[in-house]
Amino acid sequence: MRFRNAIPRRGLLRGLFFLLGGALLPRAARSQEKLKKEDAKYQTLPKGQQRCEICLQFRAPNRCKLVAGEITPKGWCQYFAARENAR
C-alpha cells in the first residue's frame, strides 16, 4: 500500500546521507572557506615522512585546498592525506 504524499525511501536516505556526511567534513570543505593555519595545526616542518608536497590537498608550488595562504611543500598539517603514488 503506497501513500500519496509520502517521501520515497531512496530520497529520504539520500538526504540523510548528505546531511550526515557533510557534518563529518572539515568546516573548510563544507563551506568552501579555507582554514586558518592555526586551526589546521599547520607547521613549516614535516612530521616524519608526512609533508605537504605528497598530500592530496597540495597544489604546487605553494598552495593547499584546505589551508589558507602560502604553505611550504615541506610543511605538514593535521589534514595530511598521502597521495597513492607518494614516496
C-alpha positions in Angstrom: 0.0 0.0 0.0 1.5 3.4 -1.0 0.7 6.7 0.5 0.2 9.6 -2.0 2.3 12.3 -0.3 4.9 10.0 1.3 8.6 10.8 0.7 10.2 8.0 -1.3 12.6 5.9 0.9 15.5 6.4 -1.5 15.1 10.2 -1.4 15.0 10.2 2.3 18.1 8.0 2.7 20.0 10.1 0.1 19.1 13.3 2.0 20.2 11.8 5.3 23.5 10.6 3.8 24.3 14.1 2.5 23.2 15.8 5.7 25.3 13.5 7.9 28.2 13.2 5.5 28.5 17.0 5.4 28.7 17.1 9.2 31.8 14.9 9.1 33.8 17.1 6.7 36.1 19.8 8.0 34.4 23.2 8.1 36.5 24.5 5.2 35.4 21.6 2.9 31.7 22.2 3.8 31.7 26.0 3.2 34.5 26.3 0.6 36.3 28.6 3.0 39.9 27.7 3.8 41.1 27.0 7.3 43.5 29.3 9.2 46.9 27.7 9.6 46.5 27.6 13.4 43.2 25.7 13.1 44.8 23.1 10.8 47.7 22.9 13.1 50.0 23.7 10.2 53.7 23.7 10.7 56.6 24.5 8.3 58.4 21.3 9.0 57.3 17.7 8.0 56.0 15.2 10.6 58.2 12.2 9.9 57.7 11.3 6.3 54.4 13.2 6.1 54.8 16.5 4.2 52.6 18.8 2.1 54.2 18.0 -1.3 52.9 14.4 -1.1 49.5 15.3 0.2 46.2 15.0 -1.8 45.4 18.6 -0.9 48.7 20.2 -2.1 48.7 22.5 -5.1 52.1 23.3 -6.5 54.1 25.4 -6.0 52.8 26.5 -2.5 49.1 26.2 -2.0 46.6 23.9 -0.3 43.0 23.2 -0.9 42.2 23.3 2.8 44.7 25.8 4.4 44.6 29.5 3.6 47.7 31.3 2.4 51.0 30.2 1.2 52.5 27.0 2.6 55.8 25.3 2.2 56.0 21.9 0.3 57.9 20.5 3.3 55.3 21.6 5.8 52.5 19.5 7.5 49.0 19.9 8.9 46.6 17.6 10.7 44.6 17.0 7.5 47.5 15.3 5.8 46.5 12.5 3.4 49.2 10.9 1.3 48.6 10.5 -2.5 48.6 6.9 -3.6 51.8 7.3 -5.6 53.7 9.3 -2.9 57.2 8.5 -2.0 
